[in-house]
Structure formats: structure tokens, C-alpha cells
Amino acid sequence: MRMQTPAARPQRQPGERIRNAMTCDVEDYFQVSAFAPYISRDSWPTRECRVEANIERILALFERHDVKGTFFTLGWIAERYPAMVRRIVDAGHELASHGYGHLRASDQSRAEFDNDIRSSKAMLEDIGGQEVIGYRAPSFSIGEGNLWALDALTEAGYRYSSSIYPIRHDHYGMPDAPRFAFYPNGPDGLLEVPITTVQLGGKKLPAGGGGYFRLLPYALSRWMVKRVNEMDNEPALFYFHPWEVDPGQPRPEGLGAKARFRHYINIERMERRIAALAQDFAWDRMDRIFLERP
């Protein structure tokens, strides 16, 4: 990997709780990468969209627990539900880009990726009325084979990315990447903020949400976030999706066993677990946590 410059640690007063980063990838159930072999993109416009109702539940949950977060939003969703995007912004949350149509960065050419990140940024800014400075690649699809994507993001006007997951996974991952926020090209360039991991026995274990958060006991997830705060003195970065709080979502036929397990495991418990997480830790937007450091 290219130059790795760690980001400065945030300054805190004695006894002050660490603010962790709460993030939501705004996409619907039929758009997840694991369903791509089973659900064609051509069918998206005809499928039941549930994202708007799920976002309303999430916004209400965040309001109850005084949580601010960052919503990485697909352009495909934003242009169909502009009022929903404005509700996210009006509630004080950060609006960020998840690309337009949930295409992996690793499946696009440089020109295609450049068009995707620029057009989605412009669309979100037009709808939301605020500058969009953050980006998360679908399926954490920036890694050793396409680090040029970080340069493209800088040139497009983004200030940070959350697109590299420093673990080994069958669909994504860059195990040798740093665990915490860093500048791949030096402090004058883009800031990359990886999803949180815990270092145990020489291995990085996922500790920042997604299917792992639904699979593992909540007490273990809470312990991992607390360990990162107290042992590493770093904020944790957590992510989830609107469809994860929706046990009643349609269940497409013909799904493979692995895709079905990963998508639906403990989905009925997810909203309660997020509420517990909101109570157990302090949470804020990514821009305020990582870009307001010294």
C-alpha cells in the first residue's frame, strides 16, 4: 500500500466519553451485493421499496437516544425519495455518498467510477442542500487492486472515505490496511476511515456492525467497542443498513443458503440491539469525529 499517515487522535477533556461514529448505508433489501446473482437490476424499479419507512424508524430511534450519524446514501434511492433525504438532513445528520446504483468500485473502470462518484455527489448535494464530503464504496470494494479510486475521490472533492475494511473476507477486505483512520497519500490528501476491528492474538476481528453484529451476542459486540475506546483510545465506527431493522421485508425465492443466512440471521433483534448500542455509548457524525481532529 502507499504511504500511510495515521490521523491525529482527538483531543478530549479528562473523563469525557469518546464519541463513536454511527453510520447507515441507505439502500434497500434487493440492492445488496449478496443478492446480485438472484435479483437483476432491471427488476429494481418493479420491486416493493421499504427504505423510506425503515429510515423513519431509524430517525425516530436516533431522536429518542440523542444520536447523530452519517447516512451513506445511494443516488438511486435519493432521486426516488428526495423528501426522505431532506428529513435526514433536517434531523441534523450528515449526508454522504454510497455511489449511485450500488456498483462495486472494483467492478468499474476509472472513467466509470469517476462518473459515478461525481454524479451521485452532485445529486445528493442538490437534494439535501448540504455539501457531501464523505463516500463509502459498496461492499467496501476499494483495496490493493484499485487504490486509484482514492485519488479519484480526492479529485472529485471528497474529504474522506470509509471504503477499506482491514479484514479478510470472501467478498472484500484489505487485511494489511491500518485499523484506524489514516491518510493513504499523506495528511494533505483523502482521509480513509476503516470499519472498526479488534486486535486479538495477531488477528483483526470485525467489531463495527453488519452481519457480524447480528450474528454475535450483543455483550461481545459491546465489549469490543468498549475495548477500542479504552485500550486503543480510539473512536469506533459502526455501520448498518435500513433493511436490517425490517423483519417483514419480502424474501425473494431461489436465494443460496449462504446469502440467505447472512442476510436474515437475527434480523428480528437488530433494532433492539441498535437501541442498546445507542444507550451504552456516545455517537456522532463522521465529519465531526474525524475531520475536527487537530
DACORMO-V423057 format. One record per pair of residues at least 24 apart in sequence whose C-alpha atoms are under 10 Angstrom apart, sorted by the first residue. I is the first residue (numbers start at 1). J is the second residue. D is the distance in whole Angstrom. If there is no record, write none. Layout:
[[I/J/D] [I/J/D]]
//
This chain:
[[1/143/9] [1/144/7] [1/145/10] [1/147/8] [1/174/10] [1/176/8] [1/177/8] [1/184/8] [1/185/10] [2/144/10] [2/147/9] [2/183/10] [2/184/6] [2/185/7] [2/186/9] [3/182/9] [3/183/8] [3/184/5] [3/185/5] [3/186/6] [4/177/9] [4/178/8] [4/181/10] [4/182/6] [4/183/6] [4/184/5] [4/185/7] [4/186/7] [4/187/9] [4/192/10] [5/178/10] [5/181/9] [5/182/5] [5/183/5] [5/184/6] [5/185/7] [5/186/6] [5/187/7] [5/191/9] [6/178/8] [6/179/10] [6/180/7] [6/181/6] [6/182/4] [6/183/6] [6/184/9] [6/186/9] [6/187/8] [6/191/9] [6/192/10] [7/180/8] [7/181/5] [7/182/5] [7/183/7] [7/186/10] [7/187/8] [7/191/8] [7/192/9] [7/193/9] [7/290/8] [7/291/9] [7/293/8] [7/294/9] [8/181/9] [8/182/9] [8/187/10] [8/290/9] [8/291/10] [8/292/10] [8/293/6] [8/294/6] [9/180/10] [9/181/9] [9/233/8] [9/234/7] [9/235/9] [9/290/9] [9/293/7] [9/294/8] [10/233/9] [10/234/8] [10/235/9] [10/289/8] [10/290/8] [10/291/10] [10/292/8] [10/293/5] [10/294/7] [11/292/10] [11/293/7] [11/294/7] [17/229/9] [17/230/10] [17/235/10] [17/281/8] [17/282/7] [17/283/10] [18/226/10] [18/229/7] [18/230/9] [18/233/8] [18/234/8] [18/235/6] [18/236/9] [18/281/8] [18/282/7] [18/283/8] [18/284/10] [18/289/10] [19/229/9] [19/234/9] [19/235/6] [19/236/8] [19/237/10] [19/281/8] [19/282/5] [19/283/5] [19/284/6] [19/285/9] [19/286/10] [19/288/10] [19/289/7] [20/69/9] [20/225/9] [20/229/8] [20/234/8] [20/235/5] [20/236/5] [20/237/6] [20/238/8] [20/281/7] [20/282/6] [20/283/5] [20/284/6] [20/285/8] [20/286/8] [20/289/7] [20/290/10] [21/67/10] [21/68/9] [21/69/7] [21/70/8] [21/195/10] [21/196/10] [21/208/10] [21/235/7] [21/236/6] [21/237/5] [21/238/6] [21/239/9] [21/282/9] [21/283/6] [21/284/5] [21/285/6] [21/286/5] [21/287/9] [21/288/9] [21/289/7] [21/290/9] [22/62/10] [22/67/8] [22/68/7] [22/69/5] [22/70/6] [22/71/9] [22/208/10] [22/209/10] [22/236/9] [22/237/6] [22/238/5] [22/239/6] [22/240/9] [22/274/10] [22/277/10] [22/278/9] [22/282/9] [22/283/6] [22/284/6] [22/285/6] [22/286/7] [23/68/9] [23/69/5] [23/70/5] [23/71/6] [23/72/7] [23/93/10] [23/94/9] [23/96/10] [23/208/10] [23/209/10] [23/237/7] [23/238/6] [23/239/5] [23/240/7] [23/241/9] [23/283/10] [23/284/9] [23/285/8] [23/286/8] [24/55/9] [24/58/9] [24/69/8] [24/70/6] [24/71/5] [24/72/6] [24/73/8] [24/96/10] [24/238/8] [24/239/5] [24/240/5] [24/241/5] [24/242/7] [25/70/9] [25/71/6] [25/72/5] [25/73/6] [25/74/8] [25/96/9] [25/97/9] [25/98/7] [25/136/8] [25/137/10] [25/138/9] [25/239/7] [25/240/6] [25/241/5] [25/242/7] [25/243/10] [26/51/8] [26/52/9] [26/54/10] [26/55/8] [26/70/10] [26/71/6] [26/72/6] [26/73/5] [26/74/6] [26/75/10] [26/77/8] [26/78/9] [26/85/10] [26/96/10] [26/97/9] [26/98/8] [26/240/9] [26/241/6] [26/242/6] [26/243/9] [27/51/7] [27/52/10] [27/55/10] [27/72/9] [27/73/7] [27/74/6] [27/75/9] [27/76/9] [27/77/7] [27/78/10] [27/98/9] [27/101/9] [27/102/8] [27/138/10] [27/241/7] [27/242/7] [27/243/8] [28/52/9] [28/54/9] [28/74/9] [28/77/8] [28/241/8] [28/242/7] [28/243/6] [28/244/10] [28/249/10] [29/241/9] [29/242/8] [29/243/5] [29/244/8] [29/246/9] [29/249/8] [29/250/8] [29/251/9] [29/252/10] [29/263/9] [30/243/9] [30/249/10] [30/250/9] [30/251/9] [30/252/8] [31/74/10] [31/101/8] [31/102/7] [31/103/10] [32/102/8] [32/103/10] [32/138/9] [32/139/8] [32/241/10] [32/243/10] [32/259/10] [32/263/9] [33/102/8] [33/103/8] [33/104/8] [33/138/8] [33/139/7] [33/171/9] [33/259/9] [34/139/9] [34/171/9] [34/255/9] [34/256/9] [34/258/9] [34/259/6] [34/260/9] [34/262/9] [34/263/8] [35/252/9] [35/255/7] [35/256/9] [35/259/7] [35/260/9] [35/263/9] [37/255/9] [37/256/9] [37/259/10] [38/252/8] [38/253/8] [38/254/7] [38/255/6] [38/256/8] [38/259/10] [39/252/8] [39/253/10] [39/254/10] [39/255/9] [41/101/9] [44/76/10] [45/76/10] [45/80/10] [47/250/9] [48/249/9] [48/250/8] [49/77/9] [49/80/10] [49/249/9] [49/250/10] [50/242/9] [50/243/8] [50/246/8] [50/248/10] [50/249/7] [50/250/9] [51/77/8] [51/81/9] [51/84/9] [51/241/9] [51/242/6] [51/243/7] [51/246/9] [52/77/9] [52/80/10] [52/81/7] [52/83/9] [52/84/6] [52/85/9] [52/242/9] [53/84/9] [53/242/9] [53/243/10] [53/246/9] [54/241/9] [54/242/5] [54/243/7] [54/244/9] [54/245/7] [54/246/7] [55/84/8] [55/85/9] [55/87/9] [55/88/8] [55/241/9] [55/242/6] [55/243/9] [55/245/9] [56/84/8] [56/87/9] [56/88/9] [56/242/9] [57/242/9] [57/245/8] [57/246/10] [57/271/9] [58/88/10] [58/241/10] [58/242/7] [58/245/8] [58/271/8] [58/274/9] [58/275/10] [59/87/9] [59/88/7] [59/91/8] [59/93/9] [60/91/10] [61/271/9] [61/272/10] [61/274/9] [61/275/7] [61/278/9] [62/91/9] [62/93/10] [62/274/9] [62/275/8] [62/278/8] [62/283/10] [63/91/8] [64/275/9] [64/278/9] [64/279/10] [65/275/8] [65/276/10] [65/277/10] [65/278/6] [65/279/7] [65/282/10] [65/283/10] [66/278/8] [66/279/9] [66/282/9] [66/283/8] [66/284/9] [67/92/10] [67/93/9] [67/278/7] [67/279/9] [67/281/10] [67/282/8] [67/283/6] [67/284/6] [67/285/9] [68/92/7] [68/93/6] [68/94/8] [68/282/9] [68/283/6] [68/284/5] [68/285/6] [68/286/9] [69/93/5] [69/94/6] [69/95/9] [69/238/10] [69/239/10] [69/283/7] [69/284/5] [69/285/4] [69/286/7] [69/287/9] [69/288/10] [70/94/5] [70/95/6] [70/96/7] [70/97/10] [70/134/9] [70/239/9] [70/284/8] [70/285/5] [70/286/6] [70/287/8] [70/288/10] [71/95/5] [71/96/6] [71/97/8] [71/98/9] [71/134/10] [71/135/10] [71/136/10] [71/239/9] [71/240/10] [71/241/10] [71/285/9] [71/286/10] [72/96/5] [72/97/5] [72/98/5] [72/99/9] [72/132/10] [72/134/8] [72/135/7] [72/136/7] [72/137/9] [72/138/10] [72/162/10] [72/239/10] [72/241/10] [73/97/5] [73/98/5] [73/99/7] [73/100/8] [73/102/10] [73/120/9] [73/121/10] [73/124/8] [73/135/9] [73/136/9] [74/98/5] [74/99/5] [74/100/5] [74/101/6] [74/102/7] [74/120/7] [74/121/10] [74/123/10] [74/124/9] [74/136/10] [74/138/9] [75/99/6] [75/100/4] [75/101/7] [75/102/9] [75/116/9] [75/117/10] [75/119/8] [75/120/5] [75/121/8] [75/122/9] [75/123/7] [75/124/7] [76/100/5] [76/101/6] [76/102/8] [76/120/9] [76/123/10] [77/101/8] [78/120/9] [78/123/8] [78/124/7] [78/127/8] [78/128/9] [79/120/10] [79/123/8] [79/124/8] [79/127/8] [81/127/10] [82/123/10] [82/124/9] [82/126/10] [82/127/6] [82/128/8] [83/127/8] [83/128/9] [84/127/10] [84/128/9] [85/124/8] [85/127/7] [85/128/6] [85/129/10] [86/124/10] [86/127/7] [86/128/5] [86/129/8] [86/130/10] [87/128/9] [88/128/8] [89/127/10] [89/128/6] [89/129/8] [89/130/8] [90/128/9] [90/129/10] [92/285/9] [93/284/9] [93/285/7] [93/286/10] [94/128/10] [94/130/9] [94/131/9] [94/132/8] [94/133/9] [94/134/9] [94/284/9] [94/285/6] [94/286/8] [94/287/8] [94/288/9] [95/121/10] [95/124/8] [95/125/8] [95/128/7] [95/129/10] [95/130/8] [95/131/8] [95/132/6] [95/133/8] [95/134/8] [95/135/10] [95/285/9] [95/287/10] [96/120/10] [96/121/8] [96/124/8] [96/125/9] [96/128/10] [96/130/10] [96/131/9] [96/132/5] [96/133/7] [96/134/5] [96/135/6] [96/136/8] [96/158/10] [96/160/10] [96/161/10] [96/286/10] [96/287/10] [97/121/6] [97/122/10] [97/123/10] [97/124/7] [97/125/10] [97/132/7] [97/133/8] [97/134/6] [97/135/5] [97/136/6] [97/137/8] [97/158/9] [97/161/9] [98/134/9] [98/135/6] [98/136/5] [98/137/6] [98/138/6] [98/139/10] [98/162/10] [98/163/10] [99/124/10] [99/135/8] [99/136/8] [99/137/7] [99/138/7] [100/124/10] [100/138/10] [101/138/9] [102/137/8] [102/138/6] [102/139/8] [103/137/8] [103/138/6] [103/139/9] [103/141/9] [104/137/7] [104/138/5] [104/139/7] [104/140/8] [104/141/6] [104/142/8] [105/136/10] [105/137/6] [105/138/7] [105/139/9] [105/140/8] [105/141/5] [105/142/6] [105/143/9] [105/146/8] [105/147/10] [105/149/8] [105/163/9] [106/137/9] [106/138/10] [106/139/10] [106/140/9] [106/141/6] [106/142/6] [106/143/8] [106/144/10] [106/145/8] [106/146/6] [106/147/10] [106/149/9] [106/172/10] [107/141/9] [107/146/10] [108/146/10] [108/149/10] [109/146/9] [109/149/10] [110/146/9] [110/148/8] [110/149/7] [110/152/8] [111/152/9] [113/149/8] [113/152/8] [113/153/9] [114/149/8] [114/151/10] [114/152/6] [114/153/8] [114/155/9] [114/156/8] [115/152/10] [115/156/9] [117/149/10] [117/152/8] [117/153/7] [117/156/7] [117/157/10] [117/158/9] [118/152/9] [118/153/9] [118/155/10] [118/156/6] [118/157/9] [118/158/9] [119/156/10] [121/156/9] [121/157/9] [121/158/9] [131/157/10] [131/158/10] [132/157/9] [132/158/7] [132/159/9] [133/157/7] [133/158/4] [133/159/5] [133/160/6] [133/161/9] [133/287/8] [134/158/6] [134/159/6] [134/160/5] [134/161/6] [134/162/8] [134/190/10] [134/191/10] [134/192/10] [134/286/8] [134/287/8] [135/159/9] [135/160/7] [135/161/5] [135/162/6] [135/163/7] [135/192/10] [136/160/9] [136/161/6] [136/162/5] [136/163/5] [136/164/9] [136/192/10] [136/193/10] [136/194/10] [137/161/8] [137/162/7] [137/163/5] [137/164/8] [138/163/8] [138/172/10] [139/163/8] [139/164/9] [139/165/9] [139/171/7] [139/172/7] [139/173/9] [140/164/5] [140/165/6] [140/166/10] [140/171/9] [140/172/6] [140/173/7] [140/174/9] [140/194/9] [140/195/9] [141/165/9] [141/171/8] [141/172/6] [141/173/8] [141/174/9] [142/172/8] [142/173/8] [142/174/8] [143/172/8] [143/173/7] [143/174/6] [143/175/9] [143/176/10] [143/177/9] [144/173/9] [144/174/7] [144/176/10] [144/177/9] [145/174/10] [147/184/9] [150/184/8] [150/185/9] [150/189/9] [150/190/7] [150/191/9] [150/192/9] [151/184/10] [151/185/9] [151/189/8] [151/190/8] [152/190/10] [153/189/10] [153/190/8] [154/189/7] [154/190/6] [154/191/9] [155/189/10] [155/190/10] [157/190/9] [158/189/10] [158/190/7] [158/191/9] [159/188/10] [159/189/8] [159/190/5] [159/191/6] [159/192/9] [159/287/9] [159/291/9] [160/189/9] [160/190/5] [160/191/4] [160/192/6] [160/193/7] [160/286/9] [160/287/8] [160/290/9] [160/291/8] [161/190/7] [161/191/6] [161/192/5] [161/193/6] [161/194/8] [162/191/8] [162/192/6] [162/193/5] [162/194/6] [162/195/7] [162/237/9] [162/286/10] [163/192/7] [163/193/8] [163/194/7] [163/195/8] [164/192/7] [164/193/8] [164/194/5] [164/195/8] [165/193/9] [165/194/5] [165/195/6] [165/196/8] [165/197/9] [165/206/9] [165/208/10] [166/194/7] [166/195/8] [166/196/8] [166/197/8] [166/204/7] [166/205/9] [166/206/9] [167/194/10] [167/195/9] [167/196/10] [167/197/8] [167/203/9] [167/204/6] [167/205/7] [167/206/7] [168/203/10] [168/204/9] [168/205/9] [168/206/10] [175/203/9] [175/204/8] [176/204/10] [179/204/8] [180/232/10] [180/234/8] [180/235/9] [180/236/9] [180/237/9] [181/234/9] [181/235/10] [181/237/10] [181/290/8] [191/290/9] [191/291/9] [192/290/10] [193/237/8] [193/286/9] [193/290/8] [194/236/9] [194/237/8] [194/238/10] [195/236/8] [195/237/5] [195/238/7] [195/239/8] [196/224/9] [196/225/8] [196/228/8] [196/234/10] [196/235/9] [196/236/6] [196/237/5] [196/238/7] [196/239/9] [197/224/8] [197/225/9] [197/228/8] [197/236/8] [197/237/9] [198/224/6] [198/225/8] [198/227/8] [198/228/7] [198/232/9] [198/236/10] [199/224/10] [199/227/10] [199/228/9] [199/232/10] [207/236/8] [207/237/9] [207/238/8] [207/239/10] [208/236/7] [208/237/6] [208/238/4] [208/239/6] [208/240/9] [209/237/8] [209/238/5] [209/239/5] [209/240/6] [209/241/10] [209/274/10] [210/238/8] [210/239/6] [210/240/5] [210/241/8] [210/244/9] [210/262/9] [210/263/9] [210/270/10] [211/239/10] [211/240/8] [211/241/10] [211/244/9] [211/261/9] [211/262/6] [211/263/7] [211/264/9] [211/265/8] [211/266/9] [211/267/9] [211/270/10] [212/262/9] [212/265/10] [213/238/9] [213/239/9] [213/240/9] [213/266/9] [213/270/8] [213/273/9] [213/274/9] [214/240/10] [214/244/9] [214/262/9] [214/263/10] [214/264/9] [214/265/7] [214/266/6] [214/267/7] [214/268/9] [214/269/7] [214/270/6] [214/273/8] [214/274/10] [215/261/10] [215/262/9] [215/264/10] [215/265/6] [215/266/7] [215/267/9] [215/270/10] [216/266/9] [217/273/10] [218/269/10] [218/270/10] [218/273/7] [218/274/10] [218/276/9] [218/277/9] [219/273/10] [221/273/10] [221/277/9] [222/273/10] [222/276/9] [222/277/7] [222/280/8] [222/281/9] [225/277/10] [225/280/10] [225/281/9] [226/280/9] [226/281/8] [229/281/10] [235/282/10] [235/283/9] [235/289/8] [235/290/9] [236/281/10] [236/283/9] [237/283/9] [237/284/10] [237/285/10] [237/286/8] [238/277/10] [238/283/9] [240/270/9] [240/274/9] [242/271/10] [243/267/9] [243/270/10] [244/268/8] [244/269/9] [244/270/6] [244/271/8] [245/269/8] [245/270/6] [245/271/5] [245/272/9] [245/273/10] [245/274/9] [246/270/9] [246/271/8] [247/271/10]]
//
